[in-house]
Amino acid sequence: MQPAAVVGTGQTHHTTKRLDVSMAGLCREAIDRAMADAGVDWPDIDAVVIGKAPDLFEGVMMPELFLADALGATGKPLLRVHTAGSVGGTTGNVAASLVQSGVHQRVLAVAFEKQSESNAMWALSVPTPFTMPVHAGAGGYFAPHVRSYIRRSGAPEHVGAMVAVKDRRNGALNPYAHLRQPDITLESVRASAMLWDPIRYDETCPSSDGACAVVISATPTSGTPAWIHATAMRTEPTTFAGRDQVNPQAGRDAAAALWRQAGITDPLSEVDVAEIYVPFSWFEPMWLENLGFTEAGQGWKLTEAGETEIGGRLPINPSGGVLSSNPIGASGMLRFAEAAMQVMGRAGDHQVDGARVALGHAYGGGSQFFAMWVVGSEQP
Amino acid sequence: MTTPLSAPLNIGFDYTRSLGPTLSHFMTGLRRRQVTGVRGSDGRVHVPPLEYDPVTAEPLTEHVDVASTGVVRSWSWAAEPLDGQPLDRPFAWALIQLDGADTSLLHAVDAPHDQMRTGVRVRARWREERVGAITDIECFEISDGPGAEPVEADEVSMVITPVNLKYTHSASPVESTFLRGLMEGRLLGQRCPKCHKVYMPPRPACPTDGVPTSEEVELPDHGTVTTFCIVNVPFLGQRIKPPYVAAYVLLDGADIPFQHLILECAADEVRMGMRVEAVWKPREEWGPSMQNIDHFRPSGEPDAPFDSYSQHL
């Protein structure tokens, strides 16, 4: 397998409404920053991979069709990837595989979302005939499973609020974050409105416009690259009898494959920082368990002990994560890019000291698509 | 095998598009009765404008006014216009190269079939009320005359693009049998011949084993709440007024829960493991739908032990 590394990352300043740009312009902000970060120009790019959120979210079915010029894809292979909320991560993995396979030397991957053009809650709650219309967007889908986690693990109720406080304070260190709330407290989170009980307003991701791009290369360009040590993707159906919605098999399988490929036997000791897809705060302890950082039922203890803060044993989402910025189509790639920025030493005020190995993680659909990568400062 | 049931599924949304500088200039121009293009790195004038150069991928910023008159470069006859098309009588779709442009614009030409030909000169027929959209040009018409003079208009930075999708949603044959059962007040699940799990509603095939389910299992209309959330948030398109409890109900004898509504107790009294029973709508309101069950209510039985439903979370 040919080596592959992230040599440049770029993102937009995520916000509720970017009314001054088109989708093309939004993507280009991230792309231009990633290419400048990598020190490459259009002739250096062999292929382009694009990902975006489900079509109803912004009413665009074939972004690859009208964005080809903006993505610099004229005369080059252009692929579109589609795995719901995990798409940004999957897009990164597909781009990585194009380099690792030796098909291309340098690939541009970009993912975006312009939530302001539509209404994701509406798009996720289409009333299918013959069914009971109790659906209430992503929060309505995940809240019962969060309740199951709390019941099964016996986690104290304040753990969800602790994650929200940590991620929003981390977001305040990230100039690109949508929500930057340095003064948020456990009390203010717990006092915020209960939207989908047991999920509160402050424990919920925002709705953002934004884009992210990475340049993946077989050889370093400028600066320290983030070498891709492992990638993994797994899928499972939305529903089947006996499905574990709290700790899905596909996520466990993907993580096991990822650690094996990266040569990691004790993730908690060997990973320095992780960017995990946490759109609702309780998913931090849930995914800590699903990813194998702790035994099932123990993830919340790591969070409660403060070990997932910057400076803790395993900092999670020093960028502020999905809880601070959620351009859905781009959110997965932001996790992947932020992981790369950490091992490149380019994470600015939210840099984790001495980060050499980092995890980027994304999930999508009804916890049924999982994509993840491990990046490191050393060439494997 | 019964005939599958189907029902209309119509969804629509008015998407709001922010145009960015290049397309704003174009849309504002249309509102002014002025067509504008943009000059590419190779000197060509692109109409409609491109935001990024197809050769160099660089942003294009040199706006160029072109005429609203031009030449048909190719065309196709639309003998039977569809709803939403520019004209309600037969017309031509045409690629029109406007005077001053190097590329062609797709639009409608209102002309008799026998007068349409490649090379014919046309001019824009502008709407009286213009909003900043390509439909500000109602269509083109065959003419050698000059185009209309531009006027003043406010800047356009956003457009609304309504999307309306009309589907016929069909249930699978197995689901149709289930739905017809509901019309008789019966809950008909199916058991997988391999793993023996009972699916309610039934599936054409067991998702785990991939084999068709064949054994019908009639289930009672009571069961256990496995987990739930209380929906407090209102949103566009919502069918039930919040707050409401959306719960996963595992019917006795079923191996998979389905989502339904819990009423007749305070939302904060709903518990994991709570025993519930169906409250059916009056029979005259029944149709092929899970909505024949209006809601579930507490049955008053003791809560089910966690171990009895923990594998269904």
Interface residues (C-beta under 8 A of the other chain):
Chain A: K17 R18 L19 D20 V21 S22 A24 G25 R28 W42 L56 E58 G59 D69 A70 L71 G72 T74 K114 S116 E117 S118 N119 M121 W122 A123 S125 V126 P127 T128 P129 F130 T131 M132 P133 V134 H135 A136 G137 G139 G140 A143 P144 H145 R147 S148 R151 R152 A193 M194 L195 W196 D197 P198 I199 P237 T239 F240 A241 G242 D244 Q245 V246
Chain B: L5 S6 A7 P8 L9 I11 F13 Y15 T16 R17 S18 L19 G20 P21 T22 L23 L50 E51 Y52 D53 P54 V55 T56 A57 P59 S157 M158 T161 V163 H169 A171 E175 L179 C192 C195 K197 V198 Y199 C206 P207 T208 T226 T227 F228 C229 I230 V231 N232 V233 F235 L236 G237 Q238 R239 I240 P242 Y244 A246 A247 Y248 D255 I256 F258 Q259 H260 L261 A267 M272 P288 S289 M290 Q291 I293 F306 S310 Q311 H312 L313
